[in-house]
Amino acid sequence: MNKSIILRTAAALSISAALLCGASSCGINSMLNVPISTYTVEHTNVENYISVSGAVEGSNIVKVTSDLTAKVKKLNVGVGSSVKVGDVLCEFDSSDYQEQYDKLKDSAETSQERLDSFHEKNQRALQDAKNQKTDLLRKAQRAIDSAVSARDSAYAKYDKLRQERDELYDAYQNEEDPIYKQYLAVQEQYEAFGDSLSQYDEAVQAARDAYNDTSKTADAAIQAAQEAIDDEKYNKDTTVQDQLDKLKESIDKCTVKATKDGIITSISIAEGSFPTTEALMTIEDTTSLRINVSINEADILKVKEGQKAIITTTATGEEEFSGKVSRVVNIMSGQMTNMYTGEKEGGGYSAEIIIDNGADKLLIGMTAKAKIILDQKENVLAVPYDSIKDNDDGTYSVFIAEKSGDKGGYKAKEVKIEKGMETNYLTEIMSSDLNDGDIILTDVSSNAISDGDDINIAEPYTDPDKDQGE
């Protein structure tokens, strides 16, 4: 029901109530001459809501920032400009950074050339040490092979003398036998040669020891060459590279690009000046809009994420846009402490409403009003709250205006009801004998009406939109 109509109806009801009270005080119980306001019963939609307001803004606000202390060379956008990801927003003067970078890079390249030359020498020393090890071990291995061959030949000769001695021993008959003398000669050679075999064994071991010593000495030379290469990293001045990286980063930062599609909504820089704040400008995403609204303390516990919202703006008139509560901030903000009482004052809670449609009609910054729907029922019987009579026994009633006689008069008929959801204007009727089209009396408390009274009624009010929220 339109609120202005209800207010006008309430005013008329107040006048009717005053006249009726006067008539009642005079004992008049017959047909009343003052018309009583009425309402035509119908099925409609009822809802409870809270009203809030705020400004339309992008659902995603990006602050474009910079920590550079350079002068703004070129500004490519203005407030209201539409930008895409990657668009160049502004350019800082990078000449100082570039000059520092070029000088430092030239110096670093000269130093690097010296380091590269030193590295090549160390690499050659390492390779020479490895090659030398290979050659020395090859020679040492040949010495081992030669000693082993000599030892094996000596043991073969020793075995041959033993075999010859044994054969001569078996062949002679007595000490006068000439073979006996040969036996003694071979025996002497055998024993003498056996005493020299240890020298061959020692020669093999010495050759093997020499091989191991050569390997250790060569490995030490290789290790020394490798350590010289490993130590090169300590000769590098990493601070120079760090400085180059930072300067390159600063040069890249001199070209500021958009990181999101949207509209430029604020700019805090100008060409030829130095930034005074870290935030250069803001980009708001206009493909998805929102409203940040304040919520009274009495209502904050009623507001939940996901609740439906109906939005209107001054610019779009009565056109409604749908939305929903996307975030509830249930922490008091913006409060100030009274310096005299020490009590917290001002501030409030807040919520964010995402607008589902209207991005093509709504503009950032528009003043918007919204109804956050707390509860609603569709297509139910509902009557104005002031048409309901509270009875002493705890029940509730309404009065139907029934035609009486042929002269067009009416009588009041009391009907018991059960109330359902109550809103600011209408109350749901859960159970009663009411039907669509019934004419009921409003402001019954002021009119002091009783069952069966003859009444004079005004033209019934019917909500043309069948929706109390319209």
Phi and psi in degrees as a GROMACS rama.xvg file:
@    title "Ramachandran Plot"
@    xaxis  label "Phi"
@    yaxis  label "Psi"
@TYPE xy
-65.1057  129.327  ASN-2
-63.0328  -37.5636  LYS-3
-65.3997  -35.4248  SER-4
-65.7402  -42.6104  ILE-5
-63.3135  -40.4291  ILE-6
-63.8247  -41.4906  LEU-7
-64.7311  -38.4428  ARG-8
-63.7149  -41.3997  THR-9
-61.9177  -38.2825  ALA-10
-63.9368  -44.0625  ALA-11
-62.6238  -39.1856  ALA-12
-63.3669  -37.3429  LEU-13
-63.4828  -42.1513  SER-14
-64.6522  -44.7082  ILE-15
-61.6701  -39.2783  SER-16
-65.0592  -40.2767  ALA-17
-62.6506  -44.7676  ALA-18
-65.4121  -40.4533  LEU-19
-65.5876  -39.6557  LEU-20
-62.0592  -39.7371  CYS-21
-64.0293  -42.385  GLY-22
-64.1219  -39.1027  ALA-23
-65.6655  -40.7553  SER-24
-65.8746  -21.9472  SER-25
-90.5994  1.25075  CYS-26
81.0292  20.4009  GLY-27
-85.0654  116.112  ILE-28
-120.138  3.18682  ASN-29
-86.3639  -163.161  SER-30
-54.2646  124.754  MET-31
-86.4593  139.958  LEU-32
-83.1881  -23.4064  ASN-33
-84.7375  122.274  VAL-34
-65.0217  139.687  PRO-35
-97.1987  133.132  ILE-36
-64.8404  145.146  SER-37
-134.55  172.075  THR-38
-143.18  135.389  TYR-39
-88.2032  121.115  THR-40
-67.1968  138.102  VAL-41
-158.873  158.144  GLU-42
-74.8307  135.734  HIS-43
-153.324  -178.723  THR-44
-102.194  135.554  ASN-45
-121.706  148.659  VAL-46
-154.525  148.602  GLU-47
-106.05  136.184  ASN-48
-152.417  164.671  TYR-49
-119.768  144.068  ILE-50
-95.3566  133.588  SER-51
-137.761  170.41  VAL-52
-147.615  162.707  SER-53
-179.808  -173.543  GLY-54
-108.265  142.921  ALA-55
-70.7322  133.43  VAL-56
-146.144  165.511  GLU-57
-67.1954  147.543  GLY-58
-72.5378  -18.6684  SER-59
-133.603  110.931  ASN-60
-105.632  123.467  ILE-61
-112.116  125.997  VAL-62
-90.848  123.458  LYS-63
-87.8165  117.619  VAL-64
-120.633  163.51  THR-65
-156.779  142.023  SER-66
-104.41  12.1575  ASP-67
-76.0647  152.589  LEU-68
-113.373  29.8423  THR-69
-94.4886  165.942  ALA-70
-81.6558  143.363  LYS-71
-73.5389  115.312  VAL-72
-84.339  -40.5027  LYS-73
-149.295  134.825  LYS-74
-115.71  115.912  LEU-75
-94.8184  -7.07729  ASN-76
-132.689  164.832  VAL-77
-134.972  173.064  GLY-78
-61.0466  129.072  VAL-79
97.9516  -9.94603  GLY-80
-66.2307  139.063  SER-81
-92.6617  130.235  SER-82
-128.887  156.486  VAL-83
-116.704  160.072  LYS-84
-56.2553  128.667  VAL-85
96.5208  -12.5208  GLY-86
-64.8966  140.363  ASP-87
-79.0542  117.305  VAL-88
-84.6216  -45.3997  LEU-89
-157.75  165.284  CYS-90
-132.042  132.589  GLU-91
-92.9696  157.266  PHE-92
-71.8478  113.363  ASP-93
-100.612  6.65415  SER-94
-61.9686  -41.4451  SER-95
-63.4601  -45.4903  ASP-96
-63.274  -40.9517  TYR-97
-66.3143  -40.1891  GLN-98
-63.6505  -45.3149  GLU-99
-61.3699  -41.4379  GLN-100
-63.4843  -45.3574  TYR-101
-63.4399  -43.3822  ASP-102
-64.5862  -46.6183  LYS-103
-66.0798  -35.5546  LEU-104
-66.7614  -41.5597  LYS-105
-60.8443  -44.2798  ASP-106
-64.0637  -39.9997  SER-107
-66.93  -36.6343  ALA-108
-66.9199  -38.8642  GLU-109
-62.7024  -44.1832  THR-110
-64.1399  -35.5763  SER-111
-69.5691  -34.7557  GLN-112
-62.2653  -41.4556  GLU-113
-64.3548  -41.9502  ARG-114
-65.129  -38.1894  LEU-115
-64.4921  -40.9432  ASP-116
-64.2397  -43.6069  SER-117
-63.1549  -37.366  PHE-118
-66.536  -40.6502  HIS-119
-62.146  -39.5529  GLU-120
-63.5567  -43.3722  LYS-121
-65.0151  -36.4958  ASN-122
-66.7258  -40.1957  GLN-123
-64.9988  -40.492  ARG-124
-62.0885  -38.8741  ALA-125
-65.7959  -43.5706  LEU-126
-67.1459  -38.6526  GLN-127
-61.7158  -41.67  ASP-128
-63.5143  -38.1379  ALA-129
-69.0685  -41.6738  LYS-130
-65.4429  -40.7358  ASN-131
-63.597  -38.7087  GLN-132
-61.1145  -42.5027  LYS-133
-61.532  -44.5644  THR-134
-65.9215  -46.2062  ASP-135
-64.6175  -40.1791  LEU-136
-69.5432  -31.0487  LEU-137
-65.4796  -43.8755  ARG-138
-64.4695  -42.5163  LYS-139
-64.3294  -34.883  ALA-140
-68.8126  -37.0182  GLN-141
-63.9813  -37.2912  ARG-142
-63.9337  -39.828  ALA-143
-64.1913  -45.5148  ILE-144
-61.1218  -39.6826  ASP-145
-66.5025  -41.7724  SER-146
-66.3559  -39.9694  ALA-147
-65.9003  -40.0853  VAL-148
-63.7576  -43.7318  SER-149
-64.0747  -40.4847  ALA-150
-65.1273  -43.0736  ARG-151
-65.0923  -38.3833  ASP-152
-65.1794  -40.5983  SER-153
-63.2767  -44.6803  ALA-154
-66.9222  -32.4663  TYR-155
-67.341  -42.4188  ALA-156
-64.3768  -40.2199  LYS-157
-61.1262  -42.8966  TYR-158
-66.4845  -35.2691  ASP-159
-67.7996  -41.134  LYS-160
-63.8378  -40.1752  LEU-161
-62.3156  -43.2063  ARG-162
-64.7226  -42.1871  GLN-163
-65.2948  -40.2694  GLU-164
-61.5539  -43.905  ARG-165
-65.7306  -38.1541  ASP-166
-66.066  -42.6797  GLU-167
-66.8387  -35.8495  LEU-168
-61.9687  -40.5613  TYR-169
-75.201  -20.8687  ASP-170
-88.5003  -31.6998  ALA-171
-80.5472  152.667  TYR-172
-96.9862  -43.3276  GLN-173
-151.701  179.306  ASN-174
-71.1789  -13.8498  GLU-175
-85.1047  -10.3754  GLU-176
-73.1875  131.764  ASP-177
-55.9504  -28.1177  PRO-178
-66.7825  -26.8375  ILE-179
-64.1178  -40.0616  TYR-180
-64.6188  -38.1256  LYS-181
-63.1851  -38.8796  GLN-182
-60.7722  -45.8281  TYR-183
-63.0623  -37.7298  LEU-184
-66.4162  -43.0976  ALA-185
-68.1082  -37.7407  VAL-186
-61.6921  -39.3413  GLN-187
-66.3275  -41.8306  GLU-188
-64.2661  -41.1344  GLN-189
-60.4176  -48.5063  TYR-190
-65.8691  -40.2713  GLU-191
-66.4213  -40.8367  ALA-192
-70.0905  -34.4041  PHE-193
-62.3321  -36.7978  GLY-194
-66.3148  -21.3797  ASP-195
-93.8748  -5.09866  SER-196
-64.4426  -33.151  LEU-197
-61.7912  -28.3326  SER-198
-65.5568  -36.7198  GLN-199
-67.9652  -41.3658  TYR-200
-62.3815  -41.8833  ASP-201
-65.9887  -33.8289  GLU-202
-66.211  -39.813  ALA-203
-63.8382  -45.7201  VAL-204
-63.4624  -39.9819  GLN-205
-63.3945  -39.0537  ALA-206
-65.8433  -39.0404  ALA-207
-69.2266  -39.334  ARG-208
-63.245  -39.9028  ASP-209
-63.6869  -36.9696  ALA-210
-62.0104  -48.0384  TYR-211
-62.7373  -42.2029  ASN-212
-63.2025  -41.1411  ASP-213
-62.1973  -41.3921  THR-214
-63.5412  -43.873  SER-215
-63.3752  -43.1385  LYS-216
-63.833  -40.6189  THR-217
-67.7138  -40.3348  ALA-218
-62.8642  -37.908  ASP-219
-63.8622  -39.3905  ALA-220
-66.424  -40.1707  ALA-221
-65.248  -43.4722  ILE-222
-61.1928  -41.4819  GLN-223
-62.6037  -41.6756  ALA-224
-66.5397  -38.7375  ALA-225
-67.4415  -39.5849  GLN-226
-64.9525  -33.4147  GLU-227
-62.6691  -38.317  ALA-228
-70.0789  -42.7322  ILE-229
-62.4062  -34.5003  ASP-230
-72.7815  -9.27795  ASP-231
-62.5771  -32.0566  GLU-232
-64.5784  -25.7526  LYS-233
-79.2708  -14.8649  TYR-234
-86.8217  -11.4795  ASN-235
-78.8025  138.366  LYS-236
-93.5182  90.7592  ASP-237
-67.35  -22.1641  THR-238
-63.7241  -31.934  THR-239
-64.4238  -44.7627  VAL-240
-65.823  -37.4996  GLN-241
-61.0302  -42.1786  ASP-242
-65.4102  -40.1257  GLN-243
-62.9711  -42.4223  LEU-244
-62.1222  -42.3583  ASP-245
-67.1289  -40.4601  LYS-246
-65.3232  -40.4971  LEU-247
-63.1544  -39.6629  LYS-248
-63.001  -41.9588  GLU-249
-64.8088  -39.5461  SER-250
-62.0014  -44.001  ILE-251
-64.0247  -37.5735  ASP-252
-67.9877  -18.1271  LYS-253
-65.6596  -21.3647  CYS-254
-102.561  106.287  THR-255
-94.4737  122.809  VAL-256
-115.428  155.364  LYS-257
-73.0829  134.343  ALA-258
-100.229  0.161539  THR-259
-155.751  149.291  LYS-260
-71.3113  146.031  ASP-261
162.436  -161.404  GLY-262
-116.266  137.143  ILE-263
-74.3865  118.369  ILE-264
-107.26  -13.9258  THR-265
-159.081  147.666  SER-266
-137.549  132.827  ILE-267
-118.107  16.419  SER-268
-128.551  164.114  ILE-269
-143.286  152.565  ALA-270
-61.1073  136.822  GLU-271
85.2195  0.232168  GLY-272
-116.537  166.579  SER-273
-96.8835  142.723  PHE-274
-61.451  138.464  PRO-275
-100.315  -14.0091  THR-276
-134.635  162.376  THR-277
-69.5494  -33.1146  GLU-278
-80.6358  119.732  ALA-279
-86.7088  -41.0636  LEU-280
-166.413  172.064  MET-281
-125.065  144.597  THR-282
-118.995  129.622  ILE-283
-115.764  134.905  GLU-284
-78.695  111.476  ASP-285
-89.7983  -3.66537  THR-286
-73.1529  -19.4544  THR-287
-138.719  118.796  SER-288
-106.088  159.604  LEU-289
-148.352  168.586  ARG-290
-132.343  128.648  ILE-291
-96.1138  122.182  ASN-292
-124.178  153.884  VAL-293
-90.2609  142.863  SER-294
-120.502  130.123  ILE-295
-65.2026  151.171  ASN-296
-57.6697  -35.7061  GLU-297
-68.1954  -21.0286  ALA-298
-107.342  -12.9168  ASP-299
-59.9703  -35.2132  ILE-300
-74.2755  -12.9415  LEU-301
-86.4098  -20.6356  LYS-302
-87.5928  128.515  VAL-303
-130.4  153.26  LYS-304
-62.2112  139.675  GLU-305
94.6723  -10.7795  GLY-306
-66.9263  144.246  GLN-307
-71.0837  148.763  LYS-308
-137.62  143.715  ALA-309
-113.052  124.224  ILE-310
-115.683  139.298  ILE-311
-133.243  157.852  THR-312
-132.27  159.662  THR-313
-62.0091  -39.0977  THR-314
-69.4792  -34.8312  ALA-315
-97.9443  4.58519  THR-316
66.0241  -131.744  GLY-317
-85.0759  -2.61399  GLU-318
-62.8314  133.273  GLU-319
-105.781  144.756  GLU-320
-123.654  138.728  PHE-321
-87.7377  154.58  SER-322
-162.51  -175.798  GLY-323
-152.207  155.396  LYS-324
-73.8658  119.999  VAL-325
-101.584  -21.3495  SER-326
-156.835  139.237  ARG-327
-120.467  122.991  VAL-328
-99.8261  97.8092  VAL-329
-94.4803  39.3731  ASN-330
-122.155  126.963  ILE-331
-62.8378  131.64  MET-332
-132.458  158.895  SER-333
74.9652  16.4181  GLY-334
-79.681  152.981  GLN-335
-127.177  148.413  MET-336
-94.629  126.477  THR-337
-66.5307  121.913  ASN-338
-67.5475  -18.3427  MET-339
-94.7575  -42.8202  TYR-340
-97.2666  -20.8522  THR-341
78.2887  3.81592  GLY-342
-88.4714  153.973  GLU-343
-77.6831  134.868  LYS-344
-134.545  153.063  GLU-345
71.1041  -164.147  GLY-346
74.5423  -176.006  GLY-347
175.066  -177.158  GLY-348
-97.4658  169.547  TYR-349
-146.961  165.459  SER-350
-147.896  159.947  ALA-351
-116.353  129.428  GLU-352
-113.995  121.995  ILE-353
-88.0156  129.186  ILE-354
-87.3084  123.625  ILE-355
-76.0239  -33.7127  ASP-356
-137.993  173.539  ASN-357
98.3093  7.14217  GLY-358
-61.8136  -22.9367  ALA-359
-85.9851  -10.0983  ASP-360
-115.884  -26.7382  LYS-361
-94.4919  144.407  LEU-362
-117.72  148.696  LEU-363
-60.4747  133.778  ILE-364
99.7372  -13.6588  GLY-365
-63.2244  141.86  MET-366
-77.4404  128.197  THR-367
-126.71  145.711  ALA-368
-114.381  146.46  LYS-369
-139.948  145.628  ALA-370
-109.067  117.746  LYS-371
-89.4627  114.743  ILE-372
-77.6818  114.373  ILE-373
-84.534  -36.8644  LEU-374
-158.924  148.004  ASP-375
-157.109  151.729  GLN-376
-135.479  143.007  LYS-377
-110.534  144.498  GLU-378
54.0388  56.0828  ASN-379
-121.446  157.457  VAL-380
-72.3585  133.247  LEU-381
-147.73  147.514  ALA-382
-133.209  158.121  VAL-383
-59.4652  143.23  PRO-384
-61.5061  -26.8799  TYR-385
-84.5069  2.56024  ASP-386
-92.7557  -1.62335  SER-387
-99.0936  131.164  ILE-388
-100.701  130.075  LYS-389
-88.0243  117.903  ASP-390
-88.113  158.391  ASN-391
-64.2301  -27.2936  ASP-392
-86.718  8.36071  ASP-393
88.5571  2.33317  GLY-394
-94.2725  176.064  THR-395
-130.839  149.361  TYR-396
-140.344  160.362  SER-397
-131.286  162.931  VAL-398
-114.75  124.747  PHE-399
-92.5931  137.348  ILE-400
-87.9675  109.224  ALA-401
-105.264  138.694  GLU-402
-62.5524  142.391  LYS-403
-131.167  114.526  SER-404
76.8404  -171.048  GLY-405
-96.4185  -4.02969  ASP-406
-91.102  6.39751  LYS-407
82.5143  15.8165  GLY-408
-80.1057  171.435  GLY-409
-134.669  150.291  TYR-410
-119.306  149.532  LYS-411
-86.9668  127.636  ALA-412
-117.209  121.402  LYS-413
-81.5464  131.76  GLU-414
-127.066  128.411  VAL-415
-73.7212  143.111  LYS-416
-137.675  165.674  ILE-417
-119.481  127.999  GLU-418
-82.5489  149.2  LYS-419
-115.944  -131.229  GLY-420
-68.6721  134.046  MET-421
-106.567  137.736  GLU-422
-122.859  -173.554  THR-423
-64.5583  -26.3858  ASN-424
-122.671  -45.3021  TYR-425
-115.112  156.253  LEU-426
-124.162  130.946  THR-427
-69.1719  139.175  GLU-428
-102.079  114.356  ILE-429
-81.6079  -42.8442  MET-430
-149.512  127.908  SER-431
-174.42  -179.315  SER-432
-97.5979  15.3579  ASP-433
-75.4218  150.371  LEU-434
-136.709  158.332  ASN-435
-54.7229  135  ASP-436
96.1503  -15.7511  GLY-437
-62.3395  141.082  ASP-438
-100.544  119.678  ILE-439
-113.95  156.342  ILE-440
-88.1522  141.263  LEU-441
-106.859  167.207  THR-442
51.3632  47.9346  ASP-443
-66.787  -28.0403  VAL-444
-67.4946  -35.0013  SER-445
-77.438  -29.5417  SER-446
-87.7036  -7.36914  ASN-447
47.1982  52.8885  ALA-448
-88.9867  146.164  ILE-449
-124.578  159.485  SER-450
-60.8625  128.223  ASP-451
93.1968  -5.956  GLY-452
-63.607  140.468  ASP-453
-74.8498  134.352  ASP-454
-135.289  156.588  ILE-455
-115.898  122.772  ASN-456
-111.041  152.325  ILE-457
-83.9363  172.328  ALA-458
-61.6444  128.377  GLU-459
-61.6275  143.297  PRO-460
-93.6038  130.665  TYR-461
-126.009  130.298  THR-462
-70.1945  111.721  ASP-463
-65.6106  -26.6453  PRO-464
-93.0846  -5.62067  ASP-465
52.969  34.7965  LYS-466
-152.53  111.282  ASP-467
-63.9726  -15.9725  GLN-468
-89.2141  -7.38655  GLY-469
